[in-house]
Amino acid sequence: MTFVRDAVTKYISGRMFVNKGHSKSWYIENLTKDINRDFERKEYHFRYENYLITPAQRESYRRNNITLSLEDKTELIIHNLLEYNVIIGVVERMSDSMELLKHYIDPINKMESLFVKYGMKDPVTGEIVRPKEKNTSPVSTSVVLAEIKNDKKLYEKLVEIVKYEQRITDFAVGLHSRQYNMIEKMGAT
């Protein structure tokens, strides 16, 4: 199983996570610098390759002195999601993701309460319990992202530098939806 997240949100959240405890203005200033620098250098944010390209594939390309473009890596990762039957969780759809995960690892409902605790819809009450956040910050990713979206040119640059990750995320979200719909039709949710 792997989890995906909206690429723009993932970029902002990741930068904020490694630089905890600053003010909104500090985050905006530093993210603006990072985004402009990455855009000017054509440095794309591309982290899925760290765990969605297999070690054997990596070794084969290295041994044969093959360097894949980001476009080729994107296609390879999409291929791998299908080839290896990866179960997809989506951060923005945590309740559905928990139901999907539970379906595969707890089909006889021995640990159902644990899944409910971490965000799965309670099958009895229909309520979704929000798990307590451990990495709370005085400034939320959504507040910083809203501010960045106000600067249209900056936001366009951000969208550009995460475009390959977003393509993978878009494909994976579609795959997640099909997987969830399948277990729903089976009556497993």
PyRosetta script that sets phi, psi and omega in degrees:
from pyrosetta import init, pose_from_sequence

init()
pose = pose_from_sequence("MTFVRDAVTKYISGRMFVNKGHSKSWYIENLTKDINRDFERKEYHFRYENYLITPAQRESYRRNNITLSLEDKTELIIHNLLEYNVIIGVVERMSDSMELLKHYIDPINKMESLFVKYGMKDPVTGEIVRPKEKNTSPVSTSVVLAEIKNDKKLYEKLVEIVKYEQRITDFAVGLHSRQYNMIEKMGAT")
pose.set_psi(1, 144.3)
pose.set_omega(1, 172.6)
pose.set_phi(2, -136.5)
pose.set_psi(2, 151.9)
pose.set_omega(2, 176.3)
pose.set_phi(3, -107.7)
pose.set_psi(3, 142.0)
pose.set_omega(3, 175.3)
pose.set_phi(4, -120.1)
pose.set_psi(4, 163.3)
pose.set_omega(4, -179.0)
pose.set_phi(5, -149.1)
pose.set_psi(5, 149.0)
pose.set_omega(5, 175.2)
pose.set_phi(6, -46.3)
pose.set_psi(6, 128.3)
pose.set_omega(6, -170.7)
pose.set_phi(7, -65.0)
pose.set_psi(7, -38.2)
pose.set_omega(7, 178.9)
pose.set_phi(8, -64.8)
pose.set_psi(8, -47.1)
pose.set_omega(8, 179.3)
pose.set_phi(9, -63.0)
pose.set_psi(9, -40.9)
pose.set_omega(9, 179.6)
pose.set_phi(10, -61.4)
pose.set_psi(10, -43.0)
pose.set_omega(10, 179.5)
pose.set_phi(11, -60.9)
pose.set_psi(11, -51.6)
pose.set_omega(11, -178.0)
pose.set_phi(12, -62.5)
pose.set_psi(12, -48.7)
pose.set_omega(12, -178.2)
pose.set_phi(13, -61.1)
pose.set_psi(13, -41.5)
pose.set_omega(13, 179.6)
pose.set_phi(14, -62.5)
pose.set_psi(14, -43.6)
pose.set_omega(14, 178.9)
pose.set_phi(15, -66.5)
pose.set_psi(15, -37.6)
pose.set_omega(15, 179.0)
pose.set_phi(16, -70.3)
pose.set_psi(16, -35.5)
pose.set_omega(16, -178.2)
pose.set_phi(17, -64.1)
pose.set_psi(17, -41.2)
pose.set_omega(17, -178.5)
pose.set_phi(18, -79.3)
pose.set_psi(18, -9.8)
pose.set_omega(18, 177.7)
pose.set_phi(19, -126.5)
pose.set_psi(19, 59.3)
pose.set_omega(19, -174.7)
pose.set_phi(20, -66.9)
pose.set_psi(20, 152.9)
pose.set_omega(20, 167.4)
pose.set_phi(21, 86.7)
pose.set_psi(21, 15.4)
pose.set_omega(21, -178.9)
pose.set_phi(22, -101.1)
pose.set_psi(22, 173.2)
pose.set_omega(22, 179.8)
pose.set_phi(23, -83.2)
pose.set_psi(23, 163.5)
pose.set_omega(23, 177.1)
pose.set_phi(24, -56.6)
pose.set_psi(24, -45.6)
pose.set_omega(24, -178.3)
pose.set_phi(25, -63.5)
pose.set_psi(25, -36.4)
pose.set_omega(25, 177.4)
pose.set_phi(26, -63.1)
pose.set_psi(26, -46.6)
pose.set_omega(26, 179.4)
pose.set_phi(27, -61.5)
pose.set_psi(27, -45.1)
pose.set_omega(27, -179.6)
pose.set_phi(28, -60.5)
pose.set_psi(28, -48.3)
pose.set_omega(28, -179.0)
pose.set_phi(29, -59.4)
pose.set_psi(29, -47.9)
pose.set_omega(29, -176.5)
pose.set_phi(30, -74.3)
pose.set_psi(30, -36.3)
pose.set_omega(30, 175.5)
pose.set_phi(31, -66.6)
pose.set_psi(31, -37.6)
pose.set_omega(31, 176.8)
pose.set_phi(32, -59.6)
pose.set_psi(32, -45.3)
pose.set_omega(32, 177.4)
pose.set_phi(33, -61.8)
pose.set_psi(33, -47.0)
pose.set_omega(33, -178.9)
pose.set_phi(34, -61.0)
pose.set_psi(34, -46.7)
pose.set_omega(34, -178.1)
pose.set_phi(35, -63.4)
pose.set_psi(35, -47.6)
pose.set_omega(35, 179.4)
pose.set_phi(36, -61.8)
pose.set_psi(36, -42.8)
pose.set_omega(36, 178.7)
pose.set_phi(37, -62.5)
pose.set_psi(37, -49.9)
pose.set_omega(37, -179.4)
pose.set_phi(38, -61.1)
pose.set_psi(38, -40.1)
pose.set_omega(38, 179.8)
pose.set_phi(39, -65.2)
pose.set_psi(39, -46.5)
pose.set_omega(39, -179.4)
pose.set_phi(40, -62.9)
pose.set_psi(40, -37.9)
pose.set_omega(40, -179.6)
pose.set_phi(41, -84.5)
pose.set_psi(41, -4.1)
pose.set_omega(41, -174.9)
pose.set_phi(42, 56.5)
pose.set_psi(42, 41.6)
pose.set_omega(42, 177.1)
pose.set_phi(43, -95.8)
pose.set_psi(43, 106.3)
pose.set_omega(43, -177.6)
pose.set_phi(44, -85.7)
pose.set_psi(44, 139.8)
pose.set_omega(44, 175.5)
pose.set_phi(45, -76.5)
pose.set_psi(45, 114.0)
pose.set_omega(45, -173.5)
pose.set_phi(46, -147.5)
pose.set_psi(46, 88.0)
pose.set_omega(46, -175.5)
pose.set_phi(47, -102.1)
pose.set_psi(47, -18.9)
pose.set_omega(47, -178.1)
pose.set_phi(48, -59.9)
pose.set_psi(48, -26.8)
pose.set_omega(48, -179.0)
pose.set_phi(49, -61.9)
pose.set_psi(49, -23.8)
pose.set_omega(49, -179.0)
pose.set_phi(50, -64.5)
pose.set_psi(50, -25.0)
pose.set_omega(50, -178.4)
pose.set_phi(51, -137.1)
pose.set_psi(51, -0.2)
pose.set_omega(51, 178.4)
pose.set_phi(52, -113.8)
pose.set_psi(52, 7.5)
pose.set_omega(52, 166.3)
pose.set_phi(53, -112.4)
pose.set_psi(53, 128.5)
pose.set_omega(53, -172.9)
pose.set_phi(54, -72.1)
pose.set_psi(54, 154.8)
pose.set_omega(54, 175.4)
pose.set_phi(55, -57.6)
pose.set_psi(55, -37.8)
pose.set_omega(55, 179.0)
pose.set_phi(56, -64.7)
pose.set_psi(56, -40.9)
pose.set_omega(56, 177.5)
pose.set_phi(57, -64.4)
pose.set_psi(57, -45.1)
pose.set_omega(57, 178.5)
pose.set_phi(58, -57.0)
pose.set_psi(58, -48.0)
pose.set_omega(58, -178.5)
pose.set_phi(59, -64.1)
pose.set_psi(59, -41.2)
pose.set_omega(59, 179.5)
pose.set_phi(60, -61.9)
pose.set_psi(60, -45.3)
pose.set_omega(60, 178.7)
pose.set_phi(61, -65.4)
pose.set_psi(61, -40.2)
pose.set_omega(61, 179.1)
pose.set_phi(62, -64.3)
pose.set_psi(62, -47.9)
pose.set_omega(62, -178.0)
pose.set_phi(63, -61.4)
pose.set_psi(63, -36.5)
pose.set_omega(63, -179.6)
pose.set_phi(64, -92.9)
pose.set_psi(64, 9.8)
pose.set_omega(64, 177.5)
pose.set_phi(65, 54.9)
pose.set_psi(65, 43.4)
pose.set_omega(65, 179.6)
pose.set_phi(66, -105.9)
pose.set_psi(66, 128.4)
pose.set_omega(66, 175.5)
pose.set_phi(67, -110.9)
pose.set_psi(67, 119.1)
pose.set_omega(67, -180.0)
pose.set_phi(68, -85.5)
pose.set_psi(68, 141.8)
pose.set_omega(68, 172.5)
pose.set_phi(69, -73.2)
pose.set_psi(69, 165.9)
pose.set_omega(69, 176.7)
pose.set_phi(70, -62.2)
pose.set_psi(70, -34.9)
pose.set_omega(70, 176.4)
pose.set_phi(71, -60.9)
pose.set_psi(71, -47.0)
pose.set_omega(71, 179.4)
pose.set_phi(72, -65.7)
pose.set_psi(72, -40.0)
pose.set_omega(72, 177.5)
pose.set_phi(73, -63.4)
pose.set_psi(73, -39.5)
pose.set_omega(73, 178.1)
pose.set_phi(74, -60.1)
pose.set_psi(74, -47.2)
pose.set_omega(74, 179.3)
pose.set_phi(75, -64.4)
pose.set_psi(75, -39.0)
pose.set_omega(75, 178.8)
pose.set_phi(76, -63.7)
pose.set_psi(76, -43.1)
pose.set_omega(76, 179.4)
pose.set_phi(77, -64.0)
pose.set_psi(77, -43.6)
pose.set_omega(77, 176.9)
pose.set_phi(78, -60.2)
pose.set_psi(78, -43.1)
pose.set_omega(78, 176.0)
pose.set_phi(79, -58.8)
pose.set_psi(79, -45.9)
pose.set_omega(79, -178.7)
pose.set_phi(80, -62.8)
pose.set_psi(80, -36.9)
pose.set_omega(80, 178.3)
pose.set_phi(81, -58.4)
pose.set_psi(81, -37.7)
pose.set_omega(81, 178.7)
pose.set_phi(82, -81.5)
pose.set_psi(82, -47.2)
pose.set_omega(82, -175.5)
pose.set_phi(83, -59.7)
pose.set_psi(83, -38.8)
pose.set_omega(83, -176.0)
pose.set_phi(84, -100.2)
pose.set_psi(84, 13.4)
pose.set_omega(84, 176.9)
pose.set_phi(85, 48.2)
pose.set_psi(85, 50.2)
pose.set_omega(85, -177.7)
pose.set_phi(86, -71.4)
pose.set_psi(86, 129.2)
pose.set_omega(86, 172.9)
pose.set_phi(87, -79.6)
pose.set_psi(87, 129.6)
pose.set_omega(87, -173.9)
pose.set_phi(88, -105.5)
pose.set_psi(88, 125.7)
pose.set_omega(88, 169.5)
pose.set_phi(89, -105.6)
pose.set_psi(89, 147.7)
pose.set_omega(89, -179.3)
pose.set_phi(90, -124.2)
pose.set_psi(90, 122.1)
pose.set_omega(90, -177.2)
pose.set_phi(91, -54.6)
pose.set_psi(91, -42.6)
pose.set_omega(91, -178.0)
pose.set_phi(92, -73.7)
pose.set_psi(92, -6.8)
pose.set_omega(92, 177.9)
pose.set_phi(93, -128.8)
pose.set_psi(93, 53.3)
pose.set_omega(93, -171.7)
pose.set_phi(94, -61.6)
pose.set_psi(94, -40.5)
pose.set_omega(94, -179.1)
pose.set_phi(95, -60.1)
pose.set_psi(95, -48.9)
pose.set_omega(95, 177.8)
pose.set_phi(96, -62.6)
pose.set_psi(96, -38.3)
pose.set_omega(96, -179.7)
pose.set_phi(97, -64.6)
pose.set_psi(97, -40.8)
pose.set_omega(97, 178.1)
pose.set_phi(98, -65.8)
pose.set_psi(98, -38.6)
pose.set_omega(98, 177.2)
pose.set_phi(99, -63.3)
pose.set_psi(99, -41.7)
pose.set_omega(99, 179.5)
pose.set_phi(100, -64.2)
pose.set_psi(100, -46.8)
pose.set_omega(100, 178.9)
pose.set_phi(101, -61.9)
pose.set_psi(101, -44.3)
pose.set_omega(101, 179.3)
pose.set_phi(102, -60.5)
pose.set_psi(102, -41.0)
pose.set_omega(102, 179.7)
pose.set_phi(103, -54.4)
pose.set_psi(103, -39.9)
pose.set_omega(103, -176.0)
pose.set_phi(104, -86.6)
pose.set_psi(104, -31.6)
pose.set_omega(104, -175.7)
pose.set_phi(105, -108.5)
pose.set_psi(105, -9.0)
pose.set_omega(105, 179.4)
pose.set_phi(106, -142.7)
pose.set_psi(106, 60.3)
pose.set_omega(106, -176.1)
pose.set_phi(107, -66.8)
pose.set_psi(107, -18.0)
pose.set_omega(107, -179.5)
pose.set_phi(108, -103.5)
pose.set_psi(108, 15.1)
pose.set_omega(108, 171.2)
pose.set_phi(109, 61.4)
pose.set_psi(109, 32.0)
pose.set_omega(109, 177.7)
pose.set_phi(110, -73.3)
pose.set_psi(110, -26.2)
pose.set_omega(110, -175.5)
pose.set_phi(111, -121.2)
pose.set_psi(111, 24.3)
pose.set_omega(111, -175.9)
pose.set_phi(112, -54.5)
pose.set_psi(112, -39.9)
pose.set_omega(112, -178.3)
pose.set_phi(113, -62.3)
pose.set_psi(113, -32.1)
pose.set_omega(113, 177.7)
pose.set_phi(114, -65.7)
pose.set_psi(114, -42.1)
pose.set_omega(114, 178.8)
pose.set_phi(115, -66.5)
pose.set_psi(115, -38.7)
pose.set_omega(115, 176.9)
pose.set_phi(116, -62.9)
pose.set_psi(116, -41.6)
pose.set_omega(116, 179.4)
pose.set_phi(117, -58.6)
pose.set_psi(117, -33.4)
pose.set_omega(117, -177.5)
pose.set_phi(118, -99.9)
pose.set_psi(118, 19.7)
pose.set_omega(118, 168.5)
pose.set_phi(119, 116.1)
pose.set_psi(119, -1.3)
pose.set_omega(119, 177.1)
pose.set_phi(120, -76.1)
pose.set_psi(120, 144.1)
pose.set_omega(120, 177.2)
pose.set_phi(121, -62.1)
pose.set_psi(121, 131.4)
pose.set_omega(121, 179.0)
pose.set_phi(122, -67.2)
pose.set_psi(122, 121.4)
pose.set_omega(122, -177.0)
pose.set_phi(123, -65.5)
pose.set_psi(123, -20.2)
pose.set_omega(123, -179.6)
pose.set_phi(124, -88.3)
pose.set_psi(124, -51.8)
pose.set_omega(124, -174.9)
pose.set_phi(125, -91.8)
pose.set_psi(125, -20.9)
pose.set_omega(125, -176.1)
pose.set_phi(126, 78.9)
pose.set_psi(126, 1.7)
pose.set_omega(126, -179.0)
pose.set_phi(127, -84.7)
pose.set_psi(127, 150.3)
pose.set_omega(127, 174.8)
pose.set_phi(128, -109.2)
pose.set_psi(128, 121.2)
pose.set_omega(128, 178.4)
pose.set_phi(129, -88.9)
pose.set_psi(129, 126.4)
pose.set_omega(129, 175.7)
pose.set_phi(130, -82.1)
pose.set_psi(130, 118.6)
pose.set_omega(130, 178.0)
pose.set_phi(131, -65.0)
pose.set_psi(131, 150.3)
pose.set_omega(131, 177.5)
pose.set_phi(132, -66.8)
pose.set_psi(132, 134.0)
pose.set_omega(132, -180.0)
pose.set_phi(133, -82.6)
pose.set_psi(133, 132.5)
pose.set_omega(133, 180.0)
pose.set_phi(134, -91.1)
pose.set_psi(134, -27.4)
pose.set_omega(134, -176.5)
pose.set_phi(135, -107.1)
pose.set_psi(135, 54.2)
pose.set_omega(135, -179.2)
pose.set_phi(136, -71.0)
pose.set_psi(136, 147.1)
pose.set_omega(136, -179.1)
pose.set_phi(137, -131.6)
pose.set_psi(137, 147.9)
pose.set_omega(137, 177.8)
pose.set_phi(138, -67.3)
pose.set_psi(138, -17.9)
pose.set_omega(138, 178.8)
pose.set_phi(139, -121.2)
pose.set_psi(139, 123.4)
pose.set_omega(139, -177.8)
pose.set_phi(140, -86.4)
pose.set_psi(140, 155.0)
pose.set_omega(140, 176.2)
pose.set_phi(141, -58.3)
pose.set_psi(141, -41.5)
pose.set_omega(141, -176.9)
pose.set_phi(142, -64.2)
pose.set_psi(142, -35.1)
pose.set_omega(142, 178.3)
pose.set_phi(143, -67.4)
pose.set_psi(143, -44.8)
pose.set_omega(143, 179.5)
pose.set_phi(144, -66.2)
pose.set_psi(144, -42.9)
pose.set_omega(144, 179.7)
pose.set_phi(145, -62.5)
pose.set_psi(145, -41.4)
pose.set_omega(145, 178.5)
pose.set_phi(146, -59.5)
pose.set_psi(146, -39.8)
pose.set_omega(146, 178.8)
pose.set_phi(147, -66.1)
pose.set_psi(147, -42.1)
pose.set_omega(147, 179.4)
pose.set_phi(148, -65.9)
pose.set_psi(148, -37.1)
pose.set_omega(148, 178.4)
pose.set_phi(149, -63.7)
pose.set_psi(149, -25.0)
pose.set_omega(149, 178.0)
pose.set_phi(150, -65.6)
pose.set_psi(150, -25.4)
pose.set_omega(150, 176.5)
pose.set_phi(151, -96.7)
pose.set_psi(151, 94.1)
pose.set_omega(151, -172.1)
pose.set_phi(152, -55.4)
pose.set_psi(152, -44.2)
pose.set_omega(152, -178.5)
pose.set_phi(153, -65.9)
pose.set_psi(153, -42.2)
pose.set_omega(153, 178.4)
pose.set_phi(154, -63.2)
pose.set_psi(154, -43.7)
pose.set_omega(154, -179.5)
pose.set_phi(155, -63.8)
pose.set_psi(155, -39.5)
pose.set_omega(155, 177.0)
pose.set_phi(156, -61.2)
pose.set_psi(156, -39.8)
pose.set_omega(156, 177.1)
pose.set_phi(157, -63.7)
pose.set_psi(157, -42.8)
pose.set_omega(157, 178.7)
pose.set_phi(158, -61.3)
pose.set_psi(158, -45.6)
pose.set_omega(158, 178.4)
pose.set_phi(159, -59.9)
pose.set_psi(159, -38.6)
pose.set_omega(159, 179.1)
pose.set_phi(160, -64.4)
pose.set_psi(160, -44.9)
pose.set_omega(160, -174.7)
pose.set_phi(161, -75.5)
pose.set_psi(161, -10.1)
pose.set_omega(161, 176.2)
pose.set_phi(162, -112.3)
pose.set_psi(162, 11.1)
pose.set_omega(162, -170.8)
pose.set_phi(163, -62.0)
pose.set_psi(163, -34.7)
pose.set_omega(163, -179.9)
pose.set_phi(164, -71.9)
pose.set_psi(164, -41.6)
pose.set_omega(164, 175.6)
pose.set_phi(165, -62.8)
pose.set_psi(165, -39.3)
pose.set_omega(165, -178.8)
pose.set_phi(166, -67.2)
pose.set_psi(166, -35.4)
pose.set_omega(166, 177.8)
pose.set_phi(167, -62.8)
pose.set_psi(167, -42.2)
pose.set_omega(167, 177.1)
pose.set_phi(168, -65.1)
pose.set_psi(168, -44.6)
pose.set_omega(168, 180.0)
pose.set_phi(169, -60.3)
pose.set_psi(169, -45.7)
pose.set_omega(169, 179.7)
pose.set_phi(170, -59.1)
pose.set_psi(170, -44.4)
pose.set_omega(170, 178.3)
pose.set_phi(171, -63.2)
pose.set_psi(171, -45.7)
pose.set_omega(171, -177.4)
pose.set_phi(172, -64.3)
pose.set_psi(172, -37.8)
pose.set_omega(172, 178.0)
pose.set_phi(173, -64.2)
pose.set_psi(173, -40.6)
pose.set_omega(173, 175.7)
pose.set_phi(174, -62.0)
pose.set_psi(174, -41.8)
pose.set_omega(174, 178.1)
pose.set_phi(175, -64.8)
pose.set_psi(175, -43.3)
pose.set_omega(175, 176.7)
pose.set_phi(176, -57.0)
pose.set_psi(176, -45.4)
pose.set_omega(176, -179.5)
pose.set_phi(177, -60.5)
pose.set_psi(177, -42.4)
pose.set_omega(177, 178.2)
pose.set_phi(178, -65.5)
pose.set_psi(178, -41.9)
pose.set_omega(178, 179.0)
pose.set_phi(179, -63.0)
pose.set_psi(179, -44.8)
pose.set_omega(179, -179.3)
pose.set_phi(180, -65.5)
pose.set_psi(180, -43.9)
pose.set_omega(180, 178.6)
pose.set_phi(181, -59.9)
pose.set_psi(181, -36.2)
pose.set_omega(181, 179.2)
pose.set_phi(182, -63.2)
pose.set_psi(182, -47.3)
pose.set_omega(182, -178.8)
pose.set_phi(183, -71.2)
pose.set_psi(183, -28.8)
pose.set_omega(183, 176.4)
pose.set_phi(184, -64.4)
pose.set_psi(184, -43.9)
pose.set_omega(184, 179.2)
pose.set_phi(185, -64.9)
pose.set_psi(185, -30.2)
pose.set_omega(185, 178.9)
pose.set_phi(186, -77.0)
pose.set_psi(186, -6.7)
pose.set_omega(186, -179.6)
pose.set_phi(187, 77.9)
pose.set_psi(187, 22.2)
pose.set_omega(187, -175.7)
pose.set_phi(188, -89.1)
pose.set_psi(188, -6.8)
pose.set_omega(188, -178.5)
pose.set_phi(189, -105.0)
pose.dump_pdb("model.pdb")
